[in-house]
Amino acid sequence: MIDIVEDKEKIIQDLKNMLLGYNYTLQDDDKLFDIILPKNLQNLKNILNREEVPSELYYVFLCRCVGDFLNTKYSTNTLNIDTLNFEPMLASLTEGGVSMSFKGNTNQETFSNLIQGLINYGKQEIYRYRFVGW
């Protein structure tokens, strides 16, 4: 189970490493994750209809936290998206007759696509662990 109290240091370190992939360095005095971690954990609990989030959803949890973090930073005007590295992103995907583009014409479009992908990451994995409520 994901425990943000017991595993907080590991979670923060993993989040720092994910953010480094986008060329963003988390400052040690940044307390935004103190709000984002419990918010996203509770959101997953609500979707799952469970009291605890299984450890198999750890990376789903991390991606959603990174997306929420970057979105919040951008919304509060404390993030310059021009300094982010979008190179690791897949440009487009084609399967059968369906094509999907992830990179936009501008950094703003690419950032929006990235945030939506991170915030909604792992829907299929989440449904696998969902309990049906009666």
N, C-alpha and C positions, 0 to 999 in steps of 0.2 A: 504494500500500500504506500501511496505517496504521503509523506509526512513532512510538511513545510517547516515544522519546528525542529524536529530531530535532524533532518537532512538539509537544512537551510544553506549551510556553507557549500555543500556539493552542488546544490541547485543553482546558487548564485555563480559558482565557478563555471558550471556548464552554460549558464546564460551569458556570462562574459565571453566564453569561447565562441558561442553562436554569434554574438554581436560583433566579435572581431572579424568574422567572415564577411561582414558587411562594412568593414572598416570603421566600426564604431567602438570606442573604448569607454567602458563603463567606469565612471568615477567612484572611488570607494565611499564617498560621502553622499552618493545618490540614494535616497531612501524610497524612491518610487516603487521598487520591488516589494517594499513592506506593505504596500496597498495592492499591487498587481498579483502577487502570489496567492493570497487568500481569496481574492476576487475570482481569479480563474479556477482555483481549486473548487470553490463553492459552485461556480458555474458548471463545472464538469459533474459534480455531485448531483446537481439538479437535473442535468440532462440524463445522467445514468440512473437516477432514482435510487441512489445508494448513499450510505453513510460514509463510505470510503472510496477512494479512487484506486483501482488496481495498478500495481507497479508497471504492468504492460503498457499503460498509457502515459508513461513518463515523458517520452519524446513528444507526444501530442500536447501534453501540458506545457513543456518547454517552448514549443513553437508558438502556441497560443499566447504565452507570456511575453515572448519576444515581439510578436505582432502588436499586442496591447501596449507594450512599453514604447515601441517606436511610434505608434499612432498617438499615444498620449504626449510624447515629447514633441512631435510635430504639431499637434493641436495646441499646445501651450507655447508654440513658437520658440522652443529651445533646441530644435534640431534643424540643421541645414542639410537637406537631402542631397545637395550637390556634392557633399563630401563622402557620401555613401558609395560603396562599391557594389554595383549591380551585375558585374561580370559573372559571378557564380550562378546566376539565374538562367534557367532554361529559356531560350528565346521563343520557341514555339513547339507545339506538339500536334502531330497529325495521326489520327487513327481512323482507318476506313475513310469515309467521306467527311469526317469532322476534323476541323482544324481549329486550334486554339493558340492565340498569341499572348505571351506573358510580358514581353518587353514593349513598352509604349514608344511613341515618337518623342516623348519628353521624359525627363527624370520624374516629373510629377505623375505622369501616367504609369510609369514603371513602378514607382513607389506605391501608388494606390493598388496596383495589381499584387505587389509583394505583400502588402499589409492584409489585403483580403485573403490571400492564400494562407498566410500564417494564422490569422485569426480563426479561419474556418478549417484549419488543418485537422485531418484525422477523423472526419465524420464517419467513415466506414468502421474504423477501429472502435470508435465510441459506441456505435450501435451494437457491436459485437458483445460488449460488456454491459449493455443496458438491461436493467430489470424493469419488467412491465408492472406498473402499479394498478391496483384494483380499487 
